[in-house]
Amino acid sequence: MKRFLIFIFPLMLLMASCSKPELNEREKALFLAPVFGYDIYLDSIQTLEDLIFYFDNIYCEHHEVKKWPVMYFDLEQNKLVNPSQGENILALGIEPSPCPDLMFEYDYSRILEILKDGYNLEVEEVRIEPDSLTPYISKQYLNFGKDPKYSPDPANNGIWLISNKDDKLENLNKYLAQIIRGYVAMAREYALMTYGKSLEDLSDAQFNELHRKLAFHLSFKYSDEPPQIKVGF
């Protein structure tokens, strides 16, 4: 009997560890926004051009965006999925790209531009390894003026994921996964810097203040010309 109990105990621990969600509730709450609107179904959306065309049809008719489209990301499988619920499903509000017939002025220091070209990746015109994107989210939000290419402070920042308009959405999944995890890591770092506490130990008022300042803004973009990353030797 004792040998049976010794065997079953580590098995129960293994099962418990396997069922642990990828993000806890506080981490998921970082991505929530009052501007959530339409759920995006992927059945007819295959490429980046399909997605932006879909956004334009909905949001550019009256040149105003009152609600953001919502996409769903499976944190366990690391991919975009149709709207669903689950402990590893994360709802992401996507800020629609500017309408084609409108002109906007941007403070580009507050936009982290991530350029994908095939298997190559570039952040702020610097070539990086495709699997090394995560720390650049903190570099954008928590730069505090150290590097002029990045934001002067944590507030009012956004992320643009840019690729060839014919690129399939499934090819963007690995970068979305890194953006999500990089954003959570950045928020945790900010909580310790600002409040001296972990994200979970913040009071509701402190978390809401952090949430407002570090608001998650993600947009997809493509250029008329396919993006080209210059490779030097």
Secondary structure, DSSP 8 states (H G I E B T S, - for coil): -HHHHHHHHHHHHHHHHHT--SS-HHHHHTT--TTEEEE---TT--BHHHHHHHHHHHHTTTT--SSEEEEEEETTTTEEESS---TTEEEEE------TT------GGGEEEEEEETTEEEETTEEE-TT--THHHHHHHT-TTSSTTS-SSSSS-EEEEE--TT-BGGGGHHHHHHHHHHHHHHHHHHHHHHHSS-GGGS-HHHHHHHHHHT---EEEE--SS--------
